[in-house]
Amino acid sequence: MAEDWRDKRNQIIGLGDNSYKKSYYPQLQEKIAEIESSYSNLINLFNSINDAVIIHDENGKLYQINKKAKELYNIDDADLDNVTLNDISSSRNNLDFIPEICKTVMDGESPVFDWILVKYKTNIESYVQVSLNTVMWYGEKRIVAVVRDFTERMKFEMELVAAKEKAQEGDRLKTAFLHNLSHEIRTPLNAICGFADFLSEPSVTENERKSYISIIQKSSTQLLSIITDILTISFLDTMQERVKNDKVCINEVIRELNTIFSSRASNAGLLLHTKTPLDDAQSEIYTDRTKITQILTNLLNNALRFTSDGFIEFGYRHKENNLEFFVKDSGIGIKPEFHKKIFERFTQAEISISEKYGGTGLGLAISKSFTELLGGKIWLESEPGKGSVFYFTIPIKLPLEKI
């Protein structure tokens, strides 16, 4: 820019290169010094503007850019002769729009619009607002573009929107959870209270009494399980849940669960299989037995709840430095869009499923938290109508790693 100005000046006063320094007109030299000082101040002002400023013509040829424009567009003075406005504009926008908008500016309009800018030679995107106007540049009418970067503001607004949507979704899920929890608690509680009253009736036979007691016991177990889940979530929220590492024979855990769930599976008309590829000694690791059992119990309960016919299989396989557990069923399956959501608290795949099959929606959230506490991860593979397979890993810890 400085060389352009001096060339113009020398042409006006009729001097050759640097010949103005030899001028015998002191007043002219003073004026030249004043102009140079003013020009230096103008450049400093031009570069201090916090918005990008680009001077170009209606064909997109660049004439001058300030410091902020160099940063925003990732260009420098050397690029001015090599690139045009189209080169430094975003490929995500309609570039045919540029000649049209430049024409309207030259005709006297001053448009303002938003633009998605992709930095020159990079794929970094910025959200900008562009204001266009005209300016006289060395006696020629040019276009001046003032470009304001509001990327950070846009990101902040998007984060606010996402946070609002998440909060609204959280409120909706909590409302559904409380409604469902109320139903889940009332069902066994009503059974306990109702059949307890029946026991006091003098006309109750011995067989009826045994039946009522059995119902009360099952309902008490169900109610205790719900309360335990709620307390567990509370402990996890307050980070009071601790991991207790002891030597655990995984085969023994699988056998115990198989004994517990085999009668339930049989009553539901389901086949229950286990898979334990290691012998008892090989399956011994240091981990938290209670949490391993709880994770598998939650997954097996879900498999039983959502499988009406077919089979359930559970077990583990040795994979690198982990034991990879699995619970497989031939149940209703889960849509892909819910594969991550169902591990969130208070969430089930769909409200209609919650209403039909019951459950608090806490089991998988607890399983995920326990798995992560033990140093593993949990995921699933599932399609609607084709069953589900839930996986989780637990690191194999040897005696030296016990502490």
Secondary structure, 3 states (H helix, E strand, C coil): CHHHHHHHHHHHHCCCCCHHHHCCCHHHHHHHHHHHHHHHHHHHHHHHCCCEEEEECCCCEEEEECHHHHHHHCCCHHHCCCCECCCCCCCCCCCCHHHHHHHHHHCCCCCEEEEEEECCCCCCEEEEEEEEEEEEECCEEEEEEEEEECHHHHHHHHHHHHHHHHHHHHHHHHHHHHHHHHHHHHHHHHHHHHHHHHHCCCCCCHHHHHHHHHHHHHHHHHHHHHHHHHHHHHHHHCCCCCCCCEEEEHHHHHHHHHHHHHHHHHHCCEEEEEECCCCCCCCEEEECHHHHHHHHHHHHHHHHHCCCCEEEEEEEEEECCEEEEEEEECCCCCCHHHCCHHHCCCCCCCHHHHHHHCCCCCHHHHHHHHHHHCCCCEEEEECCCCCEEEEEEEECCCHHHCC
